Amino acid sequence: MASMSEQPPHTPAEEPAWKRRAVERSTQAAKRRAEERVDRFLDAARAVVAEKGTTDFTVQEVVDRSRQSLRSFYQHFDGKHELLLALFEDAMATTAVRLRAAAAGQHDPRERLRCVVRELFESVRPSPAGARRPLFADFAPRLLVSHPRATGAAVAPVVAVFAALTAELEPTGVLRTGVDPRRVAELTVRTVLFAAQPGGRDGEAPLTADEVWDFCAHGLLRG
C-alpha cells in the first residue's frame, strides 16, 4: 500500500468554461469603457489646444471640457505631459497613414519620397491662414530635448514610412553609397518636422517644402 507521501498531488478542477467567458466579457467591457474615457480626454484636449492656439492649458480645463472627473483623468494619465505625448503619438500615427496614401499615388520611387517629404512638411507647418500648430511648434521641440526616447517612439510610424520608401531607392542606384535607409529616415523626419516651424531672422521668408526637399535630397541622392 502506497504511503501518504507517494499519493499523486491533488489536481484542482479545471475552471468552468462559463466562468472564463464571464470574466473575459467583463474585462472586455471594462477595456471599452476605459478606451472611451481616454478618447474623450484626447478630444477635449485637442479642442482646448485649437481654441487657445497653444499647449499652455491646465488639466482642469481638459477635464471640464470632457465632462469627466479629475479622478478619472489621473486613472489614465500621469499628468499633462503624458496627455500631450498621447496627442503627439496619435498625430504621428495619423500622419503616417496619410503619408502612405500620398505615396501610393506616385509611381516613381524618387517621386514617392519627394511626395512624403512635402506632405509631412505641409502637415506640421503653420496653416496658410497663419494658425499655429502648437503640438508641433511648442511641444515637439521640448519633447526632443527632455525626452528623446519618447520622441523616437512617437515618430516611429512616420520614420517607418520614410525608411521603406528610402529602401525602395536602393535598387535604382540613385542613393549615395553607404546610406542606411533607417538612419537617414530618422534624420529626414526630424529635419522636416523642425524645419517646418517658424524661425530665422525677422522679415525673412519662411522655408518652403521645396527647399526642405532639396536639402534632404542632397544628403540622400547622387547628383
LOVEXLO-512699 format. One line per 5 residues: number of its first residue (from 1); their letters; for each residue x, y, z of C-alpha. Coordinates in Angstrom, 2 decimals, always signed. Layout:
BEGIN
NUM) a) X Y Z  ...
This chain:
BEGIN
1) masms) +0.00 +0.00 +0.00  +1.41 +3.37 -1.02  +2.39 +5.77 +1.76  +0.84 +9.21 +2.07  +3.99 +10.76 +0.53
6) eqpph) +3.52 +8.59 -2.56  -0.02 +9.78 -3.25  -0.36 +11.79 -6.52  -0.70 +15.56 -5.98  -4.20 +16.96 -5.94
11) tpaee) -5.16 +18.44 -9.31  -7.68 +21.26 -8.98  -10.74 +21.01 -11.16  -10.42 +22.93 -14.43  -12.12 +26.33 -14.35
16) pawkr) -15.58 +26.04 -15.92  -15.87 +27.45 -19.43  -18.82 +29.64 -18.40  -16.66 +31.33 -15.76  -13.85 +32.05 -18.23
21) raver) -16.37 +33.55 -20.67  -17.94 +35.71 -17.97  -14.59 +37.07 -16.79  -13.45 +37.71 -20.35  -16.68 +39.54 -21.18
26) stqaa) -16.33 +41.68 -18.08  -12.71 +42.50 -18.91  -13.56 +43.45 -22.49  -16.37 +45.72 -21.31  -14.06 +47.47 -18.84
31) krrae) -11.45 +47.92 -21.59  -14.01 +49.51 -23.92  -15.15 +51.92 -21.21  -11.54 +52.90 -20.48  -10.86 +53.49 -24.18
36) ervdr) -13.97 +55.67 -24.46  -12.90 +57.77 -21.46  -9.39 +58.20 -22.89  -10.80 +59.24 -26.28  -12.98 +61.85 -24.59
41) fldaa) -9.96 +63.31 -22.79  -7.98 +63.41 -26.03  -10.85 +65.04 -27.95  -11.23 +67.61 -25.19  -7.50 +68.38 -25.19
46) ravva) -7.49 +68.83 -28.98  -10.40 +71.25 -28.71  -8.72 +73.28 -25.94  -5.42 +73.46 -27.88  -7.24 +74.53 -31.05
51) ekgtt) -9.16 +77.25 -29.24  -6.18 +78.64 -27.33  -3.62 +78.18 -30.08  -1.12 +76.93 -27.52  -0.30 +73.93 -25.32
56) dftvq) -0.42 +76.27 -22.33  -3.57 +74.87 -20.72  -4.45 +73.20 -17.43  -5.56 +69.66 -16.78  -8.71 +71.06 -15.19
61) evvdr) -9.65 +72.77 -18.47  -9.45 +69.43 -20.27  -11.39 +67.66 -17.52  -14.15 +70.27 -17.64  -14.37 +70.09 -21.43
66) srqsl) -14.54 +66.29 -21.36  -17.33 +66.33 -18.72  -15.44 +63.73 -16.74  -13.77 +63.79 -13.35  -10.26 +64.73 -12.30
71) rsfyq) -10.01 +61.36 -10.59  -10.81 +59.63 -13.88  -8.16 +61.68 -15.65  -5.43 +60.58 -13.26  -6.54 +56.98 -13.61
76) hfdgk) -5.46 +57.18 -17.25  -2.69 +59.80 -17.38  +0.16 +60.71 -15.04  -0.37 +64.37 -15.88  -0.37 +66.98 -18.61
81) helll) +2.91 +65.82 -20.17  +1.59 +62.31 -20.72  -1.62 +63.72 -22.21  +0.36 +65.86 -24.67  +2.56 +62.88 -25.51
86) alfed) -0.56 +60.85 -26.28  -1.80 +63.63 -28.59  +1.57 +63.77 -30.34  +1.76 +59.98 -30.77  -1.78 +59.94 -32.14
91) amatt) -0.96 +62.76 -34.56  +2.11 +60.91 -35.81  +0.19 +57.67 -36.33  -2.49 +59.52 -38.30  +0.18 +61.32 -40.32
96) avrlr) +1.85 +58.01 -41.21  -1.42 +56.74 -42.69  -1.79 +59.93 -44.72  +1.81 +59.69 -45.97  +1.32 +56.12 -47.18
101) aaaag) -1.79 +57.19 -49.06  +0.06 +60.11 -50.66  +2.98 +57.89 -51.70  +0.63 +55.33 -53.24  -0.39 +57.92 -55.81
106) qhdpr) +3.14 +58.14 -57.24  +4.79 +55.53 -59.47  +8.42 +56.66 -59.44  +10.29 +55.75 -56.18  +12.05 +59.13 -56.08
111) erlrc) +8.74 +60.96 -56.54  +7.19 +58.90 -53.73  +9.90 +60.06 -51.34  +9.65 +63.67 -52.50  +5.89 +63.50 -52.11
116) vvrel) +6.02 +62.37 -48.47  +8.65 +64.98 -47.56  +6.36 +67.69 -48.91  +3.27 +66.13 -47.31  +4.89 +65.90 -43.89
121) fesvr) +6.14 +69.48 -44.14  +2.70 +70.82 -45.04  +1.07 +68.73 -42.28  +3.08 +70.24 -39.43  +3.84 +73.81 -40.53
126) pspag) +1.55 +76.70 -39.53  -1.52 +76.78 -41.72  -1.61 +79.11 -44.75  -4.08 +81.25 -42.79  -1.43 +81.74 -40.12
131) arrpl) -2.87 +79.41 -37.48  -0.19 +77.74 -35.36  +0.03 +74.03 -34.80  +1.22 +74.19 -31.18  +1.65 +70.45 -30.76
136) fadfa) +4.49 +70.64 -33.29  +5.65 +74.22 -32.68  +5.67 +74.09 -28.86  +5.55 +70.55 -27.54  +7.62 +68.53 -30.04
141) prllv) +10.84 +70.62 -29.72  +10.65 +70.44 -25.91  +9.97 +66.72 -26.06  +13.05 +66.12 -28.22  +15.28 +67.84 -25.67
146) shpra) +13.71 +66.48 -22.48  +12.56 +63.00 -23.58  +14.48 +61.89 -26.69  +13.44 +58.25 -26.31  +9.77 +59.22 -26.15
151) tgaav) +10.26 +61.38 -29.24  +11.75 +58.44 -31.11  +8.86 +56.18 -30.16  +6.28 +58.80 -31.13  +7.70 +59.46 -34.61
156) apvva) +8.43 +55.76 -35.29  +5.35 +55.24 -37.55  +6.42 +58.16 -39.76  +10.07 +57.05 -39.76  +8.94 +53.59 -40.89
161) vfaal) +7.22 +55.12 -43.93  +10.34 +57.09 -44.86  +12.62 +54.08 -44.29  +10.52 +51.88 -46.57  +10.47 +54.49 -49.32
166) taele) +14.21 +55.11 -49.00  +14.86 +51.36 -49.23  +12.87 +51.29 -52.48  +15.50 +53.58 -53.98  +18.40 +51.19 -53.31
171) ptgvl) +17.90 +49.05 -56.46  +17.70 +52.18 -58.64  +21.28 +53.21 -57.88  +20.37 +56.81 -57.01  +21.16 +56.56 -53.29
176) rtgvd) +24.53 +57.73 -52.05  +26.99 +54.98 -51.16  +26.64 +53.67 -47.62  +23.21 +55.17 -46.97  +21.33 +53.30 -44.23
181) prrva) +17.60 +53.73 -45.00  +16.57 +53.63 -41.35  +19.18 +56.14 -40.18  +18.56 +58.63 -42.95  +14.81 +58.22 -42.48
186) eltvr) +15.18 +59.35 -38.85  +17.35 +62.30 -39.91  +14.93 +63.29 -42.67  +11.86 +63.14 -40.45  +13.46 +65.24 -37.73
191) tvlfa) +14.72 +67.74 -40.29  +11.29 +68.15 -41.85  +9.45 +68.35 -38.51  +11.57 +71.18 -37.18  +12.34 +72.98 -40.45
196) aqpgg) +8.58 +73.45 -40.85  +8.36 +75.58 -37.71  +8.75 +79.38 -37.81  +12.23 +80.71 -37.25  +15.01 +82.74 -38.79
201) rdgea) +15.53 +86.47 -38.82  +12.68 +88.99 -38.68  +11.29 +89.63 -42.13  +12.96 +86.55 -43.59  +10.71 +84.39 -45.76
206) pltad) +9.84 +81.03 -44.13  +11.30 +77.85 -45.53  +9.27 +76.07 -48.19  +8.59 +72.38 -48.80  +10.69 +72.51 -51.99
211) evwdf) +13.69 +73.96 -50.14  +13.46 +71.27 -47.47  +13.19 +68.53 -50.10  +16.21 +69.89 -52.00  +18.22 +69.92 -48.77
216) cahgl) +17.22 +66.34 -47.83  +17.72 +65.06 -51.39  +21.32 +66.29 -51.47  +22.04 +64.17 -48.40  +20.34 +61.10 -49.84
221) lrg) +20.79 +61.01 -53.58  +23.61 +61.08 -56.10  +23.89 +64.19 -58.21
